[in-house]
Amino acid sequence: MSLTGTAADPPHVAADRLLAIIEARFGDGLESARAASASGPRPGAEGLRRAYLDLLKLCLCDLAGTRTLSVARTTQGDVMSRELVGDQLRFRTAGLDWPLQGLTMVGLARLDDLQACVESISRDGVAGDVIEAGSWRGGASILIRATLDALGGDPRTVWVADSFQGFPEAQPNGREGYDLSVDLAGCDFLAVPLDEVKASFARFGLRRGVNFVPGFFEDTLPALSDRRWSIVRLDGDTYDATRLALESLYPGLAVGGYLIVDDYLPLEECRQAVDDFRREHGITEPIEEVDWSCARWRRQREPAANGSTAPTRAAPRGAGGRRAAPVTRAPRVRVPAIEEVALRHEVSELRHRLTAAEAERDWFAASPLRGPRAWMGRRLRRALRSKA
């Protein structure tokens, strides 16, 4: 999560304010966050199924231990980690931070609701596969596959669509203030390679029934527009990504299926894309809030006979008609701890002071009389100021 601050703030000082900034802005989300706990195993298949999925959700959020590491990113692009312990774990359960090792950012409430949606479409016999457009490390899709498998081998396929190289290049929109697309494009932490995501599915024993769709949305999602879906989960953040995903995937959403938008409430661009699409296509199903960030609706009727929900590609906003292009990224490196960043800053300051002192020494050494003269000049100036 990026922080507000000034360029004069040392990186560790800006990052140290992270929890206070989040609490001030999203206090309601923290208050409603559920405990980081799982139900224990109960006799019978259903009790064991629920215990397995509860434990899986804790593992996906990196909440199975007593503490976890959270990532902060300053407005200058510095990335560092810090520990969350005790009551601070609620930031993770609420989906209000970036986990260093966890496989999802969405928190427990959204995972609980996602599990409930999967169980609902399976119970009600809603036709279609499940797709997540924007997967990061794949945690939400892992839960979808695990829930389907735990229900008795539901034959649906889980489609995992992502660039697997972070957000594409973005040009500044020319307006003053924060530019979401530019900021996300510059965040290397969000770029997770496909091989790493596949390895996570394999580690949980979930290799089967998963199709990966690598590439930017404009190159991949239109080709999926003729498929049938029971759940469409969107996590594209920006206006263009959200709008394109809706145009490509919503026409295939079956009646009784769920359209889930991860960042509908906090991100204005994402919300505007959804609201524009719903208004233009006459979608009136009520939007339900899942938590402080996520919202969804359940499709209640087929598209009108005149094809009012057929894909109609909107022109990208502020993209100048350019095609998506990958960002050139440096090799991935370890995320330093906030204490390391603080020590680096202190060492840098000490080196700066040492350099200044050495320069002053050399200046005095060049002329032995400069030292006494400078000393006398300072004494005289202080004396004059005291008399004034």
N, C-alpha and C positions, 0 to 999 in steps of 0.2 A: 504494500500500500504506500502511495506517495504521500509526502508530508508537505505542509505549507511552511514557509519560512523565508528568511532573507538570505541573499548570497553571502552575507557576512557571518552567518551562523556556521560554526564548525560542524561537520557532518554528524558527529556523535551527539552534539547538543540538540540538533534538529531531530535526530532519531530518538533521542531519549524522551522527547515530548509526545511520541506516537500514541501511547495509551491514553494520555490525557486528551489529545485531540480527538481520538475515536470516541471516547466516553462523552465528550462535550457534544459531538455531532450526532451520535447514534445511541444516546442513553437509553431510549425505549427498547432498542434491539437488545442491549445488554440486560436490561431488567427482565425481559421475557425469555432470555436464553435458558435452555434446559440444562440440567446437570450432565456432566460427562460420565454417564453410567450406562450399563447394559443390563438387560434382564438376565437372570440366571437360568440355567437349563431346567426344564420341567419334563416330567415323564411324557412320552408320546412324541410323535413326529412333529406336530405343530409347535410344541414347546421347544424342541431342539432347533427347529427352523428359525424361530424368532430369536433365540439366544445366539445362533450363528450370525444372523444378519446384524444384530445389535453389536456384537463384538467386531464384526467386519467394519461397521461404520466408525467405531472408535479407532480402529487401525488406519482406515483411510484418512482420518483427520489427524493422525498422530497424537491420539489422546489416550492410548492404552497405558502409558506410563504416568509418573507423578509430575512430570514437567515436559515441556516441548519448546522448540525454538521457533521464533517468529522473525520474519524478514521485514525490514523497514527500508524504504527507498526515499532519498531526499529529492527535492526539486532540482538539484544539480546532478542527479543521476547516481549518487553514491548508494551502494547497497550494503547492508550489514544485518547481522542477526542478534537477537537477544532472547533470553529465557523468559518463558511464561511459567509461573508457578502459582499454586494455591488458587486464590480467587481470580487471578489473571487468566486462568484457563477458560473462563467464560467468553473471552474475546474469540477463542477458537471455536467453542461450541456454537457461538452466534454467527460464525462465518465472517468475522470482522478483521481478519488479518491474513497475511500470506504465510503459510507454513513453509519452513525450510525443508523438512523431510516429508511432510504429509502429501498425499496424492490428490487432495481436493481442497479448495478454498471455501466451499459452500456451507460448511457447518452442519450441525446435526439436525436442525429443524428442516432444512431443505432436503437432506438425505431421507429423513423420516417420511416427508411428504412424497418424495420420489418413489420410495418403496411402496407407499400406499397407492400411488397412481398405477404402478406396475401390477400390483395385486388386483386392483379394480378392473383393469382392462383384461386381465387373464380370467378373473371370475365372471365378468360380463360377456366374455367371448367377443370382444372388439377385435376386428380384423386388422392385420398390418404389423409390420416390423416397428422397431424403436430406433430413433436416431437422436444423437446429440451433436449439434453443430457448434463447435467450440469446446474442446475437451480438456485443454491444458495437460495435466499428467494422467487423465483418464479415470479419476476416482469415481465420479458419478456414473460413468458407463460401466465400471467394474461392479458397482452396486446393482445396476439394472440387470446385467448378465447373471450375477449371483442370485438375485431375487427370482428371475425366471427359472434358473436351474433348480433352486430350492423348492419351487412350486411343483416340481415333478417333470422337469425336462420340457418346458414350454418351447415349441419349435421355432419361435420367432428369432429373427436375426437382430443383433444390436449393431448399428452402424455408428462408427466413431469418425466424425468429420472434423478435421483441423488442418491448419497449414503445417503443423509440427515444426515450424521455424519462426514462431512469433508473429506479430502483426506486420503487415506490409509497410513499405515506405509510404510516408504521408507528407504532403506539402502543407506548410502553414496556411490557414484559412484567411489570413489577412486581417482578422479581427483581433482586437486587444483582448488580453486575458488568456485563460487556460485553454489549450487545444488538446482534446482527448486523443484524437488520432495520432498526432505527433508525439505525445507523451508515451502512448502505448507502443508505438513503433520503436521507440528508443529503449525499451525495457528488455534487456537480454534475459532476465529471469523468467519471463513468460514464454520463452522459446524452448520447447521440450522436444527432443528428437523422437521420431516415430519408433526407433528401435527401443528406446527407453520405455515408452508407453506399452509397447508389445510385451516387453519383459515383465512389466508389472502385472499385466493380465495373466501371463504364464505363471508367475510366482504364486498367484492365488488359485491356480488350477482352473483358469477360465479361458482357455485358448479357443474352444469351440464356439461356434455360433456368433462370431464377431467379424465384421468387415470394416477394415480401416480405409478411410477416404482421405488420403493426403493431398494437400494443395490449398490454395486460396479459394474462398467460397465461389468467386465468380467463374473459376475454372472447373469446379467440381459439382456444386449443388444443382445447377440447371439440368445436368444429366440425370438427376434423381427425381425430376419432377413428375415422372409417370409412375412412381412407386406408391404403394399404399402404406400408411403409417398409423399406428395406434397411439404413439407418443412422439411428439417433436419437442425436444428440449433445446433452447437457444441460449448461447452464452457468447455472443459476438461483440457486445459492448457498444460499438459505434453504430451510427445511423445506417450507413451503407451496408454493413455486414448483417445487421438485424433485418433490414428491409429485404435484402436479397434472399436471405434464408426464408423469410415468410413467403415471398413470391414463389420460391422454388418448391417449398415443402408443404405449405398449408393446404393447397388444393388437394393433396393426397391424404390429408388427415381424415380418418374414418369418423363417422358419427359415433359418439361415445368416447372418442380419443381426446387426449390432453395436449394442449399447447402451453408449454412452460417457458417463461422468459426470466432468466436468472437476475438480470440487473434492471428490471422494469422501474422500480421505485427510485433508486438513488441516481441513476444516470439519465439525464434529460434527453440526450441523443437517442438512446435506446427506447425510452418511453415514447418519444415523438414518432419514431419509426413505427412502433406498434400501433399507436393511436391513428396515425395517418392511414396505415394499411386497413385497420378495422373500419374507419370511416369510409374510405373509398370503396370497400367491398361489402358494406352493409352488414358487418359482423356485430351482432347485438348480444351474444352470450355474455353474461356478467363476468367481470374479472375479479378473481378472488386473490387476496394477499396471502402469501405463504409465511413470510416473515418480513423483516425490515427492508429486504431487497427484492425478493422473488415474488412473482405473481403468475397466475395461470387461469385458463378457462377450459371448459369441456365443450367440445363441439356437439351441438344439439340438432343440427339439420344439414342436409346435403347442400352443395352450392346450387344457386338458382339455375333454371334451365337456360338462361341467356349467357351462362358462363361468367358470372360477375366475379368469381374468385379465381379465374384463370390467371396464370402469371402474366404480369404486365411490367416488364423491367423498368423501374424508375431510374432516371439519370442519377449517377452518384453526386452527392452534394459536396461541392468544393474539390472534387477530384480532377476536374478539367478533362474528363473523358479518358484519362490514362488508365492503363491496365495495371493491376496489382503487381508489384515487384518486391522481391525479398530484400531485406536489409542486410548489408554486409556486417557480420558480427564477429567480434574477437573470439578466440577459443574460450570455451567455458572454464571458469576458474572457481575456486572455493570461495564461498561467501564468508567474509571475515566477521568475527564477533565484534560487538560494539566496543568492548574493552580494547581490542586491538586497534580499532580506528581511533579511539581516544589517545592511545599511546603513540600512534603514528603522528597525530596532530601535535602532541606535546613535543615529540622529537623534532618535528619540523620547526616548531616555534623556537626551540633551543638552538637549532642550527642557524636559524635566521638571526637570533641575538648574537651568537658566536661570530657569525660573518660580519655583523655590524661592529662588534668589539674589535675584531682583527683589523678591520678597515680603519677604525679610529686610532688603534695602536700604530699602524703603518704611517698614518698621517702625522702623528706626533713624532715618530722616529725620523721622518724626513727632515724635521727641523726641531732640534732640542728646545728652542725658545718658544715654540708654539704652545707647549703645555703650560708653562707659567703664565704666559700672556693670556691664554684662554681662561685660566683659573682666576687671574686678576680681573679680567673682564666680567666674569660671572659675579664675583664679589661686589664689584662696583655697581653693576645693574641691580643686584638685590638691595644694596644700600640706598640707591636712588629711589627704588620703589617703596622702601620702608619710610623714607622721609616724605614722600609724596602722600 
